[in-house]
């Protein structure tokens, strides 16, 4: 076998941030004194070779069993030692680094076989770093650096694939994906993050193994999809999901978007919904809530499509149907309640900013701001991204609308905090005033008082006038 070890004239480890270098040197000394091998592995090595900044957390592989690793790191100054899978060989530790706690995971070399029907590897420790690298997903992640010598270990030519911008499974791709089908999504996620292409045999295996994704927990699928959506090349990542059939398994609600446009004589040409959706996601800020909403904002258009007698295509109510679709999808993927609610809000409201013009009153802007609540600025960012026309004048007009709405909101926020626009009287005050039990009547009065506050007809702190209005409402209801 050709030599797959090399020692660069300047260690890649020197490219780490100073705090990370300090951690590497600390661990190198501690494991060296114990006569143990220690390698930096996985994503950090890939990022170093690409000249990119390495994220805060670091992953290592070692030759010694986990109990010995625990004993070594427990003697170091640390902020926490935790078991992230000790029976599978992994010890986690949080090390101080320039006042920024840095999580580190150290795993004993593994060369595992997966038990049938399980995503958990049978305990089978390897004897070398080459054993350990042979179990990894793609070659660009199967590269290691000896932290003591700086030597690079690359048995599967991952550096060559990095140079080509290629994602290639380690060994037999069908075996790699069968071991853990989440790797199918990981490859698509790497496409989104790195902009790489997928090697042909690996791509074919992804299509064959796509149905296996159904065996993976929804929480793990959601985590990978969220990372994919926040990538710089998310449009390519989404196409990989579509082309391999993974989209059908993970998010079947989106399948109708692809090829949804039906351009027949007499019907005005429609935009390609899949292409439009990808472009909106790309243009949206890389925040999970906004990217998820961008992905789902038009998902209900194929369900609401109609054509009138003039050949005009309409999607009446697609925002409301889309919000319900988003709610079900986020719930199925086990998203937390806050995330699910915010994504649904954005989908439901995504058309509203596009209707803004100079005729909007302060009251109308306040209502939109209050309805959007915590996602107001996410909504404006989504509206700005939801412009994919090739016509410059349309792009500029849309940009002016969104900016005009931003400016209007900013002016109102300066004049008065929107959060103060509530009824001057709360439920307890109303019950005491009228000596009545709780009921729908309270909400009806508070809603009317709040509307008057929004319209500027009642000051938020004018309890005396609010009480008089409340009495008039009660009298009219019982008159």
Helices and strands as residue ranges (DSSP letters): E 5-6, G 12-15, H 18-33, E 38-41, H 43-49, E 58-62, H 66-74, E 80-83, G 86-88, E 90-95, E 102-108, H 129-133, G 139-141, E 144-146, E 152-153, H 158-164, E 166-167, H 173-179, H 182-194, E 197-198, H 200-209, G 210-215, H 218-229, H 234-244, H 246-250, G 252-257, H 273-283, H 288-296, H 301-304, E 306-307, E 313-314, H 318-332, H 337-349, G 352-355, H 362-372, G 373-375, H 376-385, H 392-415, G 418-420, H 427-434, H 440-454, H 463-477
